[in-house]
């Protein structure tokens, strides 16, 4: 499973980082970096929560 971010939509709210700080890191510039975009299937629920709770709709499953 893969997760991605649309940097044109990301405004750095940081909700994703609070859900999975080992995967998402909000940079000082106000956008998120995904440290390991390829996630194990066991992470699906957590990644789905990050996608659903992103207020900018910037996270998605490609």
PyMOL Python script that loads the backbone (N, CA, C, O; Angstrom):
from pymol import cmd

cmd.read_pdbstr("""\
ATOM      1  N   UNK A   1       0.841  -1.159   0.000  1.00  0.00           N
ATOM      2  CA  UNK A   1       0.000   0.000   0.000  1.00  0.00           C
ATOM      3  C   UNK A   1       0.897   1.236   0.000  1.00  0.00           C
ATOM      4  O   UNK A   1       1.948   1.266   0.639  1.00  0.00           O
ATOM      5  N   UNK A   2       0.454   2.243  -0.729  1.00  0.00           N
ATOM      6  CA  UNK A   2       1.231   3.472  -0.841  1.00  0.00           C
ATOM      7  C   UNK A   2       0.354   4.659  -0.442  1.00  0.00           C
ATOM      8  O   UNK A   2      -0.842   4.678  -0.730  1.00  0.00           O
ATOM      9  N   UNK A   3       0.949   5.638   0.216  1.00  0.00           N
ATOM     10  CA  UNK A   3       0.259   6.880   0.553  1.00  0.00           C
ATOM     11  C   UNK A   3       1.048   8.034  -0.053  1.00  0.00           C
ATOM     12  O   UNK A   3       2.274   7.981  -0.145  1.00  0.00           O
ATOM     13  N   UNK A   4       0.332   9.074  -0.463  1.00  0.00           N
ATOM     14  CA  UNK A   4       0.981  10.205  -1.124  1.00  0.00           C
ATOM     15  C   UNK A   4       0.350  11.507  -0.638  1.00  0.00           C
ATOM     16  O   UNK A   4      -0.713  11.511  -0.018  1.00  0.00           O
ATOM     17  N   UNK A   5       1.034  12.608  -0.936  1.00  0.00           N
ATOM     18  CA  UNK A   5       0.535  13.936  -0.565  1.00  0.00           C
ATOM     19  C   UNK A   5       0.568  14.838  -1.792  1.00  0.00           C
ATOM     20  O   UNK A   5       1.528  14.824  -2.562  1.00  0.00           O
ATOM     21  N   UNK A   6      -0.478  15.611  -1.962  1.00  0.00           N
ATOM     22  CA  UNK A   6      -0.541  16.643  -2.995  1.00  0.00           C
ATOM     23  C   UNK A   6      -0.031  17.923  -2.340  1.00  0.00           C
ATOM     24  O   UNK A   6      -0.741  18.549  -1.553  1.00  0.00           O
ATOM     25  N   UNK A   7       1.191  18.305  -2.662  1.00  0.00           N
ATOM     26  CA  UNK A   7       1.811  19.465  -2.015  1.00  0.00           C
ATOM     27  C   UNK A   7       1.138  20.776  -2.405  1.00  0.00           C
ATOM     28  O   UNK A   7       1.330  21.790  -1.734  1.00  0.00           O
ATOM     29  N   UNK A   8       0.349  20.769  -3.484  1.00  0.00           N
ATOM     30  CA  UNK A   8      -0.405  21.969  -3.853  1.00  0.00           C
ATOM     31  C   UNK A   8      -1.587  22.199  -2.915  1.00  0.00           C
ATOM     32  O   UNK A   8      -2.109  23.311  -2.829  1.00  0.00           O
ATOM     33  N   UNK A   9      -2.009  21.146  -2.211  1.00  0.00           N
ATOM     34  CA  UNK A   9      -3.124  21.257  -1.271  1.00  0.00           C
ATOM     35  C   UNK A   9      -2.669  21.343   0.184  1.00  0.00           C
ATOM     36  O   UNK A   9      -3.360  21.938   1.011  1.00  0.00           O
ATOM     37  N   UNK A  10      -1.528  20.762   0.505  1.00  0.00           N
ATOM     38  CA  UNK A  10      -1.057  20.689   1.884  1.00  0.00           C
ATOM     39  C   UNK A  10      -0.751  22.084   2.428  1.00  0.00           C
ATOM     40  O   UNK A  10      -0.041  22.873   1.806  1.00  0.00           O
ATOM     41  N   UNK A  11      -1.308  22.363   3.605  1.00  0.00           N
ATOM     42  CA  UNK A  11      -1.045  23.644   4.261  1.00  0.00           C
ATOM     43  C   UNK A  11      -0.420  23.457   5.642  1.00  0.00           C
ATOM     44  O   UNK A  11      -0.286  24.420   6.397  1.00  0.00           O
ATOM     45  N   UNK A  12      -0.041  22.237   5.972  1.00  0.00           N
ATOM     46  CA  UNK A  12       0.715  21.983   7.191  1.00  0.00           C
ATOM     47  C   UNK A  12      -0.072  21.984   8.480  1.00  0.00           C
ATOM     48  O   UNK A  12       0.463  22.364   9.521  1.00  0.00           O
ATOM     49  N   UNK A  13      -1.335  21.566   8.444  1.00  0.00           N
ATOM     50  CA  UNK A  13      -2.125  21.488   9.682  1.00  0.00           C
ATOM     51  C   UNK A  13      -1.480  20.554  10.701  1.00  0.00           C
ATOM     52  O   UNK A  13      -1.535  20.814  11.903  1.00  0.00           O
ATOM     53  N   UNK A  14      -0.872  19.472  10.228  1.00  0.00           N
ATOM     54  CA  UNK A  14      -0.160  18.555  11.124  1.00  0.00           C
ATOM     55  C   UNK A  14      -1.003  17.456  11.745  1.00  0.00           C
ATOM     56  O   UNK A  14      -0.509  16.701  12.581  1.00  0.00           O
ATOM     57  N   UNK A  15      -2.259  17.353  11.353  1.00  0.00           N
ATOM     58  CA  UNK A  15      -3.108  16.298  11.902  1.00  0.00           C
ATOM     59  C   UNK A  15      -2.542  14.930  11.549  1.00  0.00           C
ATOM     60  O   UNK A  15      -2.548  14.020  12.378  1.00  0.00           O
ATOM     61  N   UNK A  16      -2.055  14.783  10.328  1.00  0.00           N
ATOM     62  CA  UNK A  16      -1.464  13.507   9.912  1.00  0.00           C
ATOM     63  C   UNK A  16      -0.283  13.136  10.805  1.00  0.00           C
ATOM     64  O   UNK A  16      -0.098  11.969  11.150  1.00  0.00           O
ATOM     65  N   UNK A  17       0.499  14.121  11.169  1.00  0.00           N
ATOM     66  CA  UNK A  17       1.659  13.879  12.021  1.00  0.00           C
ATOM     67  C   UNK A  17       1.231  13.409  13.413  1.00  0.00           C
ATOM     68  O   UNK A  17       1.913  12.584  14.020  1.00  0.00           O
ATOM     69  N   UNK A  18       0.120  13.920  13.919  1.00  0.00           N
ATOM     70  CA  UNK A  18      -0.356  13.466  15.222  1.00  0.00           C
ATOM     71  C   UNK A  18      -0.891  12.041  15.147  1.00  0.00           C
ATOM     72  O   UNK A  18      -0.855  11.315  16.141  1.00  0.00           O
ATOM     73  N   UNK A  19      -1.385  11.636  13.983  1.00  0.00           N
ATOM     74  CA  UNK A  19      -1.900  10.278  13.803  1.00  0.00           C
ATOM     75  C   UNK A  19      -0.761   9.280  13.629  1.00  0.00           C
ATOM     76  O   UNK A  19      -0.812   8.168  14.156  1.00  0.00           O
ATOM     77  N   UNK A  20       0.266   9.683  12.889  1.00  0.00           N
ATOM     78  CA  UNK A  20       1.374   8.765  12.591  1.00  0.00           C
ATOM     79  C   UNK A  20       2.677   9.554  12.479  1.00  0.00           C
ATOM     80  O   UNK A  20       3.154   9.829  11.378  1.00  0.00           O
ATOM     81  N   UNK A  21       3.237   9.908  13.610  1.00  0.00           N
ATOM     82  CA  UNK A  21       4.459  10.728  13.609  1.00  0.00           C
ATOM     83  C   UNK A  21       5.670   9.999  13.035  1.00  0.00           C
ATOM     84  O   UNK A  21       6.668  10.631  12.689  1.00  0.00           O
ATOM     85  N   UNK A  22       5.589   8.680  12.934  1.00  0.00           N
ATOM     86  CA  UNK A  22       6.674   7.920  12.335  1.00  0.00           C
ATOM     87  C   UNK A  22       6.606   7.926  10.806  1.00  0.00           C
ATOM     88  O   UNK A  22       7.547   7.491  10.143  1.00  0.00           O
ATOM     89  N   UNK A  23       5.499   8.417  10.247  1.00  0.00           N
ATOM     90  CA  UNK A  23       5.298   8.426   8.793  1.00  0.00           C
ATOM     91  C   UNK A  23       5.306   9.847   8.233  1.00  0.00           C
ATOM     92  O   UNK A  23       5.890  10.093   7.177  1.00  0.00           O
ATOM     93  N   UNK A  24       4.662  10.783   8.934  1.00  0.00           N
ATOM     94  CA  UNK A  24       4.504  12.154   8.448  1.00  0.00           C
ATOM     95  C   UNK A  24       5.324  13.127   9.279  1.00  0.00           C
ATOM     96  O   UNK A  24       5.420  13.001  10.500  1.00  0.00           O
ATOM     97  N   UNK A  25       5.911  14.097   8.597  1.00  0.00           N
ATOM     98  CA  UNK A  25       6.658  15.149   9.294  1.00  0.00           C
ATOM     99  C   UNK A  25       6.351  16.476   8.627  1.00  0.00           C
ATOM    100  O   UNK A  25       6.654  16.668   7.449  1.00  0.00           O
ATOM    101  N   UNK A  26       5.754  17.390   9.371  1.00  0.00           N
ATOM    102  CA  UNK A  26       5.465  18.718   8.843  1.00  0.00           C
ATOM    103  C   UNK A  26       6.733  19.549   8.952  1.00  0.00           C
ATOM    104  O   UNK A  26       7.294  19.718  10.035  1.00  0.00           O
ATOM    105  N   UNK A  27       7.171  20.058   7.819  1.00  0.00           N
ATOM    106  CA  UNK A  27       8.380  20.869   7.745  1.00  0.00           C
ATOM    107  C   UNK A  27       8.104  22.308   8.182  1.00  0.00           C
ATOM    108  O   UNK A  27       6.949  22.733   8.231  1.00  0.00           O
ATOM    109  N   UNK A  28       9.141  23.043   8.493  1.00  0.00           N
ATOM    110  CA  UNK A  28       9.007  24.445   8.899  1.00  0.00           C
ATOM    111  C   UNK A  28       8.353  25.279   7.805  1.00  0.00           C
ATOM    112  O   UNK A  28       7.708  26.289   8.089  1.00  0.00           O
ATOM    113  N   UNK A  29       8.518  24.857   6.553  1.00  0.00           N
ATOM    114  CA  UNK A  29       7.956  25.591   5.414  1.00  0.00           C
ATOM    115  C   UNK A  29       6.450  25.386   5.296  1.00  0.00           C
ATOM    116  O   UNK A  29       5.798  26.050   4.491  1.00  0.00           O
ATOM    117  N   UNK A  30       5.892  24.471   6.092  1.00  0.00           N
ATOM    118  CA  UNK A  30       4.459  24.286   6.116  1.00  0.00           C
ATOM    119  C   UNK A  30       3.909  23.190   5.228  1.00  0.00           C
ATOM    120  O   UNK A  30       2.724  23.210   4.896  1.00  0.00           O
ATOM    121  N   UNK A  31       4.718  22.257   4.844  1.00  0.00           N
ATOM    122  CA  UNK A  31       4.222  21.123   4.065  1.00  0.00           C
ATOM    123  C   UNK A  31       4.721  19.836   4.694  1.00  0.00           C
ATOM    124  O   UNK A  31       5.690  19.829   5.454  1.00  0.00           O
ATOM    125  N   UNK A  32       4.040  18.748   4.364  1.00  0.00           N
ATOM    126  CA  UNK A  32       4.361  17.462   4.979  1.00  0.00           C
ATOM    127  C   UNK A  32       5.300  16.651   4.090  1.00  0.00           C
ATOM    128  O   UNK A  32       5.222  16.691   2.863  1.00  0.00           O
ATOM    129  N   UNK A  33       6.182  15.919   4.750  1.00  0.00           N
ATOM    130  CA  UNK A  33       7.054  14.952   4.088  1.00  0.00           C
ATOM    131  C   UNK A  33       6.635  13.576   4.592  1.00  0.00           C
ATOM    132  O   UNK A  33       6.447  13.367   5.790  1.00  0.00           O
ATOM    133  N   UNK A  34       6.492  12.647   3.660  1.00  0.00           N
ATOM    134  CA  UNK A  34       6.166  11.274   4.032  1.00  0.00           C
ATOM    135  C   UNK A  34       7.474  10.507   4.049  1.00  0.00           C
ATOM    136  O   UNK A  34       8.117  10.336   3.014  1.00  0.00           O
ATOM    137  N   UNK A  35       7.865  10.045   5.228  1.00  0.00           N
ATOM    138  CA  UNK A  35       9.175   9.420   5.371  1.00  0.00           C
ATOM    139  C   UNK A  35       9.254   8.053   4.702  1.00  0.00           C
ATOM    140  O   UNK A  35      10.302   7.685   4.171  1.00  0.00           O
ATOM    141  N   UNK A  36       8.166   7.305   4.721  1.00  0.00           N
ATOM    142  CA  UNK A  36       8.129   5.985   4.076  1.00  0.00           C
ATOM    143  C   UNK A  36       6.782   5.813   3.391  1.00  0.00           C
ATOM    144  O   UNK A  36       5.847   5.298   4.005  1.00  0.00           O
ATOM    145  N   UNK A  37       6.656   6.233   2.129  1.00  0.00           N
ATOM    146  CA  UNK A  37       5.357   6.172   1.463  1.00  0.00           C
ATOM    147  C   UNK A  37       4.835   4.758   1.228  1.00  0.00           C
ATOM    148  O   UNK A  37       3.622   4.560   1.150  1.00  0.00           O
ATOM    149  N   UNK A  38       5.717   3.777   1.115  1.00  0.00           N
ATOM    150  CA  UNK A  38       5.281   2.387   0.988  1.00  0.00           C
ATOM    151  C   UNK A  38       5.018   1.846   2.382  1.00  0.00           C
ATOM    152  O   UNK A  38       5.942   1.693   3.181  1.00  0.00           O
ATOM    153  N   UNK A  39       3.760   1.558   2.671  1.00  0.00           N
ATOM    154  CA  UNK A  39       3.359   1.130   4.004  1.00  0.00           C
ATOM    155  C   UNK A  39       2.901  -0.323   3.982  1.00  0.00           C
ATOM    156  O   UNK A  39       2.348  -0.782   2.982  1.00  0.00           O
ATOM    157  N   UNK A  40       3.122  -1.045   5.061  1.00  0.00           N
ATOM    158  CA  UNK A  40       2.621  -2.418   5.132  1.00  0.00           C
ATOM    159  C   UNK A  40       1.093  -2.411   5.238  1.00  0.00           C
ATOM    160  O   UNK A  40       0.494  -1.441   5.703  1.00  0.00           O
ATOM    161  N   UNK A  41       0.497  -3.474   4.812  1.00  0.00           N
ATOM    162  CA  UNK A  41      -0.965  -3.591   4.855  1.00  0.00           C
ATOM    163  C   UNK A  41      -1.499  -3.413   6.279  1.00  0.00           C
ATOM    164  O   UNK A  41      -2.624  -2.951   6.467  1.00  0.00           O
ATOM    165  N   UNK A  42      -0.715  -3.770   7.254  1.00  0.00           N
ATOM    166  CA  UNK A  42      -1.136  -3.622   8.650  1.00  0.00           C
ATOM    167  C   UNK A  42      -1.313  -2.151   9.050  1.00  0.00           C
ATOM    168  O   UNK A  42      -1.911  -1.865  10.087  1.00  0.00           O
ATOM    169  N   UNK A  43      -0.806  -1.225   8.249  1.00  0.00           N
ATOM    170  CA  UNK A  43      -0.912   0.211   8.521  1.00  0.00           C
ATOM    171  C   UNK A  43      -2.118   0.854   7.834  1.00  0.00           C
ATOM    172  O   UNK A  43      -2.329   2.059   7.968  1.00  0.00           O
ATOM    173  N   UNK A  44      -2.908   0.071   7.102  1.00  0.00           N
ATOM    174  CA  UNK A  44      -3.999   0.626   6.300  1.00  0.00           C
ATOM    175  C   UNK A  44      -4.980   1.461   7.130  1.00  0.00           C
ATOM    176  O   UNK A  44      -5.356   2.556   6.712  1.00  0.00           O
ATOM    177  N   UNK A  45      -5.393   0.967   8.283  1.00  0.00           N
ATOM    178  CA  UNK A  45      -6.374   1.695   9.090  1.00  0.00           C
ATOM    179  C   UNK A  45      -5.835   3.054   9.533  1.00  0.00           C
ATOM    180  O   UNK A  45      -6.542   4.060   9.481  1.00  0.00           O
ATOM    181  N   UNK A  46      -4.604   3.068   9.958  1.00  0.00           N
ATOM    182  CA  UNK A  46      -3.987   4.320  10.413  1.00  0.00           C
ATOM    183  C   UNK A  46      -3.809   5.309   9.261  1.00  0.00           C
ATOM    184  O   UNK A  46      -4.033   6.507   9.435  1.00  0.00           O
ATOM    185  N   UNK A  47      -3.406   4.814   8.082  1.00  0.00           N
ATOM    186  CA  UNK A  47      -3.237   5.689   6.924  1.00  0.00           C
ATOM    187  C   UNK A  47      -4.592   6.196   6.426  1.00  0.00           C
ATOM    188  O   UNK A  47      -4.708   7.347   6.005  1.00  0.00           O
ATOM    189  N   UNK A  48      -5.609   5.345   6.474  1.00  0.00           N
ATOM    190  CA  UNK A  48      -6.956   5.765   6.079  1.00  0.00           C
ATOM    191  C   UNK A  48      -7.466   6.869   7.010  1.00  0.00           C
ATOM    192  O   UNK A  48      -8.141   7.795   6.561  1.00  0.00           O
ATOM    193  N   UNK A  49      -7.150   6.773   8.284  1.00  0.00           N
ATOM    194  CA  UNK A  49      -7.541   7.810   9.239  1.00  0.00           C
ATOM    195  C   UNK A  49      -6.847   9.131   8.907  1.00  0.00           C
ATOM    196  O   UNK A  49      -7.478  10.188   8.954  1.00  0.00           O
ATOM    197  N   UNK A  50      -5.564   9.083   8.574  1.00  0.00           N
ATOM    198  CA  UNK A  50      -4.828  10.289   8.204  1.00  0.00           C
ATOM    199  C   UNK A  50      -5.432  10.926   6.952  1.00  0.00           C
ATOM    200  O   UNK A  50      -5.586  12.146   6.892  1.00  0.00           O
ATOM    201  N   UNK A  51      -5.775  10.108   5.951  1.00  0.00           N
ATOM    202  CA  UNK A  51      -6.388  10.610   4.716  1.00  0.00           C
ATOM    203  C   UNK A  51      -7.736  11.255   5.041  1.00  0.00           C
ATOM    204  O   UNK A  51      -8.021  12.360   4.579  1.00  0.00           O
ATOM    205  N   UNK A  52      -8.557  10.579   5.823  1.00  0.00           N
ATOM    206  CA  UNK A  52      -9.899  11.062   6.134  1.00  0.00           C
ATOM    207  C   UNK A  52      -9.881  12.339   6.969  1.00  0.00           C
ATOM    208  O   UNK A  52     -10.759  13.188   6.818  1.00  0.00           O
ATOM    209  N   UNK A  53      -8.898  12.481   7.839  1.00  0.00           N
ATOM    210  CA  UNK A  53      -8.876  13.625   8.747  1.00  0.00           C
ATOM    211  C   UNK A  53      -8.067  14.816   8.234  1.00  0.00           C
ATOM    212  O   UNK A  53      -8.027  15.856   8.891  1.00  0.00           O
ATOM    213  N   UNK A  54      -7.433  14.685   7.091  1.00  0.00           N
ATOM    214  CA  UNK A  54      -6.677  15.810   6.520  1.00  0.00           C
ATOM    215  C   UNK A  54      -7.666  16.900   6.082  1.00  0.00           C
ATOM    216  O   UNK A  54      -8.430  16.692   5.139  1.00  0.00           O
ATOM    217  N   UNK A  55      -7.661  18.055   6.754  1.00  0.00           N
ATOM    218  CA  UNK A  55      -8.644  19.095   6.430  1.00  0.00           C
ATOM    219  C   UNK A  55      -8.457  19.690   5.034  1.00  0.00           C
ATOM    220  O   UNK A  55      -9.401  20.239   4.466  1.00  0.00           O
ATOM    221  N   UNK A  56      -7.263  19.586   4.484  1.00  0.00           N
ATOM    222  CA  UNK A  56      -7.000  20.126   3.148  1.00  0.00           C
ATOM    223  C   UNK A  56      -7.233  19.096   2.050  1.00  0.00           C
ATOM    224  O   UNK A  56      -7.205  19.432   0.866  1.00  0.00           O
ATOM    225  N   UNK A  57      -7.464  17.841   2.439  1.00  0.00           N
ATOM    226  CA  UNK A  57      -7.649  16.781   1.441  1.00  0.00           C
ATOM    227  C   UNK A  57      -6.388  16.505   0.643  1.00  0.00           C
ATOM    228  O   UNK A  57      -6.455  16.115  -0.523  1.00  0.00           O
ATOM    229  N   UNK A  58      -5.225  16.711   1.278  1.00  0.00           N
ATOM    230  CA  UNK A  58      -3.951  16.583   0.571  1.00  0.00           C
ATOM    231  C   UNK A  58      -3.408  15.166   0.527  1.00  0.00           C
ATOM    232  O   UNK A  58      -2.584  14.860  -0.335  1.00  0.00           O
ATOM    233  N   UNK A  59      -3.841  14.292   1.424  1.00  0.00           N
ATOM    234  CA  UNK A  59      -3.335  12.921   1.458  1.00  0.00           C
ATOM    235  C   UNK A  59      -4.256  12.009   0.656  1.00  0.00           C
ATOM    236  O   UNK A  59      -5.476  12.172   0.663  1.00  0.00           O
ATOM    237  N   UNK A  60      -3.652  11.049  -0.033  1.00  0.00           N
ATOM    238  CA  UNK A  60      -4.443  10.123  -0.840  1.00  0.00           C
ATOM    239  C   UNK A  60      -3.691   8.830  -1.089  1.00  0.00           C
ATOM    240  O   UNK A  60      -2.481   8.741  -0.881  1.00  0.00           O
ATOM    241  N   UNK A  61      -4.434   7.830  -1.538  1.00  0.00           N
ATOM    242  CA  UNK A  61      -3.862   6.560  -1.948  1.00  0.00           C
ATOM    243  C   UNK A  61      -3.771   6.554  -3.476  1.00  0.00           C
ATOM    244  O   UNK A  61      -4.802   6.525  -4.148  1.00  0.00           O
ATOM    245  N   UNK A  62      -2.569   6.581  -4.033  1.00  0.00           N
ATOM    246  CA  UNK A  62      -2.456   6.602  -5.515  1.00  0.00           C
ATOM    247  C   UNK A  62      -2.840   5.263  -6.146  1.00  0.00           C
ATOM    248  O   UNK A  62      -2.798   5.121  -7.368  1.00  0.00           O
TER     249      UNK A  62
END
""", "prot")
cmd.dss("prot")
cmd.show_as("cartoon", "prot")
cmd.util.cbc("prot")
cmd.orient("prot")
